[in-house]
Amino acid sequence: MLIPGNLPARPTQQGSILLEGLIAILIFSIGILAIVGLHASAIKTVADAQYRLEASLYAERIVSQMWADVPNISTYAYPNGTATALAPWLANIGTLPGVNVQGNVNAPTIIVAGSAANGWTVTVNIYWQAPGATAGEGRHNFRSVSYISSRDNQT
């Protein structure tokens, strides 16, 4: 029998700490997975930047050789170039991932246009493919356009 004003005590909540703990573990796990994904993305971005830096270096290297050898600048056109400086340069380009110069896979191109009177416009295109990418996916390129004048090299 119930006496007014004297209500029975409610049962205490049990298991709420366990539920809070499970929710905290879930939130923590999602955060860790996000950090792991961010880390993988950062590694990919750093690798892409490294390959772009190497391509830039190779492009500037061949252009600087052209500056030093202006009388023979037309021999640097690639493919079909005959300059002796192209062989070691092409060997270096072959170190980029996905490049096979002999197999003509992602081979670079050098376009030399102009004349001695007006100067030359040199366009160097360097291509590479991200490691693990399929043939049609992940192809990157770096293009450098330079103007070389024979008047600049006269002393």
Beta strands, then each sheet from edge to edge (+ up, - down):
strand 1: 109-115
strand 2: 119-129
strand 3: 139-148
sheet 1: 1+ 2- 3+
end
